[in-house]
């Protein structure tokens, strides 16, 4: 799957291990890197459903976005660059092949 970032600053923050460790600690940096590697290796978002990390669609004010667990309670949030919908209005996970990384946050 293609991984894009909202801007250059965000791309650098997620690409720099030192910055990841500073912001999220050693465990968080390792998990964020792992999740990004899993996403890059997955042909589509559908493949992320079968990996550890509980990839899930978000609702309410975050509808249209997705998240994957990093470490409790933080999630790596992202959105499809080209949303694909099913006939019932839900996301067609198998058609999503590119995502935009938003942030790592605790949205609870």
DATABEL-V498657 format. One record per residue. RES is the residue in three letters. PHI is phi as a letter, one per 30 degrees, with the letter a starting at -180 (* if undefined). NEAR is the number of other ideal C-beta (glycine too) atoms within 8 Angstrom. Layout:
RES_PHI_NEAR ; RES_PHI_NEAR
This chain:
UNK_*_15 ; UNK_d_7 ; UNK_c_10 ; UNK_c_8 ; UNK_b_10 ; UNK_d_6 ; UNK_a_6 ; UNK_d_6 ; UNK_d_6 ; UNK_d_11 ; UNK_e_9 ; UNK_d_9 ; UNK_d_10 ; UNK_d_11 ; UNK_c_5 ; UNK_c_8 ; UNK_e_7 ; UNK_d_6 ; UNK_d_9 ; UNK_d_14 ; UNK_d_11 ; UNK_d_6 ; UNK_d_9 ; UNK_b_13 ; UNK_i_6 ; UNK_d_6 ; UNK_d_8 ; UNK_d_15 ; UNK_d_13 ; UNK_d_8 ; UNK_d_11 ; UNK_d_14 ; UNK_d_10 ; UNK_d_8 ; UNK_d_12 ; UNK_d_12 ; UNK_d_8 ; UNK_d_11 ; UNK_d_13 ; UNK_d_8 ; UNK_d_6 ; UNK_d_11 ; UNK_d_5 ; UNK_b_11 ; UNK_d_16 ; UNK_e_8 ; UNK_d_10 ; UNK_d_14 ; UNK_d_8 ; UNK_c_4 ; UNK_c_9 ; UNK_e_3 ; UNK_j_10 ; UNK_h_6 ; UNK_d_10 ; UNK_b_7 ; UNK_d_7 ; UNK_c_12 ; UNK_b_5 ; UNK_h_5 ; UNK_d_3 ; UNK_c_9 ; UNK_e_7 ; UNK_j_7 ; UNK_c_11 ; UNK_b_14 ; UNK_b_12 ; UNK_b_14 ; UNK_d_10 ; UNK_c_13 ; UNK_a_8 ; UNK_e_4 ; UNK_c_5 ; UNK_d_11 ; UNK_b_12 ; UNK_d_14 ; UNK_c_15 ; UNK_a_13 ; UNK_b_11 ; UNK_d_14 ; UNK_d_8 ; UNK_b_6 ; UNK_e_8 ; UNK_c_8 ; UNK_c_7 ; UNK_d_7 ; UNK_d_3 ; UNK_d_4 ; UNK_j_5 ; UNK_d_7 ; UNK_d_12 ; UNK_d_9 ; UNK_e_10 ; UNK_d_7 ; UNK_c_7 ; UNK_d_16 ; UNK_c_8 ; UNK_b_11 ; UNK_b_15 ; UNK_c_11 ; UNK_d_14 ; UNK_c_8 ; UNK_a_7 ; UNK_c_11 ; UNK_b_7 ; UNK_c_6 ; UNK_c_8 ; UNK_d_3
